[in-house]
Amino acid sequence: YGKLLLNLNNALNALSGVPLRTMLSQKAFRLCSYHTIKEARNVLRRAKIQEKSLKLPIWMVLLFLRMPQWAFPVFMNTVYKIDPKAKLSMLQDLERKRKTEIQHLCGEIVKIGKE
């Protein structure tokens, strides 16, 4: 479920319409991502589902998302490099007028929350 938590960011990136790095460079978008992941994580915890860590543990992702604006460029240029043109798959789907996986990603959290 760790990957699912990270992939919830796809919908926000698709709505932003900009590359991931551009989106993450804006504190407001990072906070939206933070709250989305945190809420979904709470749903998983209430359902007693443990997320599996990826290369970067979810708690560290949440810390990064709340990072002060002045620290972001330093972090992105030294620790977590993202291609300035990189777009997440859901944004690419919207641009190509293809069906997105939003129902699959967000729907899974809703389903768990209802159980």
LINHUZI-V928659 format. One record per residue. N is the residue number from 0. RES is the residue in one letter. SS is DSSP state (h for helix, s for strand, l for the rest). D_LAST is the distance of its C-alpha to the last C-alpha in Angstrom with 2 decimals. Layout:
n & res & ss & d_last
N & RES & SS & D_LAST
N & RES & SS & D_LAST
This chain:
n & res & ss & d_last
0 & Y & l & 16.25
1 & G & h & 19.43
2 & K & h & 20.78
3 & L & h & 17.73
4 & L & h & 18.14
5 & L & h & 21.81
6 & N & h & 21.44
7 & L & l & 19.65
8 & N & h & 23.26
9 & N & h & 24.30
10 & A & h & 23.27
11 & L & h & 25.23
12 & N & h & 28.14
13 & A & h & 28.18
14 & L & h & 28.37
15 & S & h & 31.10
16 & G & l & 33.22
17 & V & l & 34.98
18 & P & l & 35.12
19 & L & h & 32.68
20 & R & h & 35.43
21 & T & h & 36.56
22 & M & h & 33.09
23 & L & h & 32.59
24 & S & l & 36.08
25 & Q & l & 34.96
26 & K & h & 33.42
27 & A & h & 31.44
28 & F & h & 29.61
29 & R & h & 29.03
30 & L & h & 27.50
31 & C & h & 25.16
32 & S & h & 24.10
33 & Y & h & 23.80
34 & H & h & 21.49
35 & T & h & 19.27
36 & I & h & 18.97
37 & K & h & 18.68
38 & E & h & 15.81
39 & A & h & 13.86
40 & R & h & 15.02
41 & N & h & 13.78
42 & V & h & 10.16
43 & L & h & 10.80
44 & R & h & 12.63
45 & R & h & 10.20
46 & A & l & 7.90
47 & K & l & 11.42
48 & I & l & 12.08
49 & Q & l & 15.75
50 & E & l & 17.27
51 & K & l & 20.49
52 & S & l & 23.55
53 & L & l & 25.69
54 & K & l & 29.36
55 & L & l & 28.50
56 & P & l & 25.82
57 & I & h & 23.20
58 & W & h & 24.76
59 & M & h & 28.04
60 & V & h & 26.72
61 & L & h & 25.50
62 & L & h & 28.97
63 & F & h & 30.68
64 & L & h & 28.90
65 & R & l & 30.16
66 & M & l & 33.61
67 & P & l & 36.52
68 & Q & h & 38.01
69 & W & h & 41.30
70 & A & h & 39.73
71 & F & h & 37.83
72 & P & h & 40.87
73 & V & h & 41.95
74 & F & h & 38.57
75 & M & h & 38.22
76 & N & h & 41.79
77 & T & h & 41.80
78 & V & l & 38.42
79 & Y & l & 35.98
80 & K & l & 38.07
81 & I & l & 36.63
82 & D & l & 38.88
83 & P & l & 39.74
84 & K & l & 39.22
85 & A & l & 35.86
86 & K & l & 33.22
87 & L & l & 29.63
88 & S & h & 28.77
89 & M & h & 26.89
90 & L & h & 29.98
91 & Q & h & 32.16
92 & D & h & 30.16
93 & L & h & 30.64
94 & E & h & 34.30
95 & R & l & 34.76
96 & K & l & 32.95
97 & R & l & 30.45
98 & K & l & 26.82
99 & T & l & 24.61
100 & E & l & 21.45
101 & I & h & 19.75
102 & Q & h & 17.11
103 & H & h & 16.40
104 & L & h & 16.35
105 & C & h & 14.72
106 & G & h & 12.47
107 & E & h & 10.88
108 & I & h & 10.14
109 & V & h & 8.86
110 & K & h & 6.50
111 & I & h & 5.30
112 & G & h & 5.59
113 & K & h & 3.82
114 & E & l & 0.00
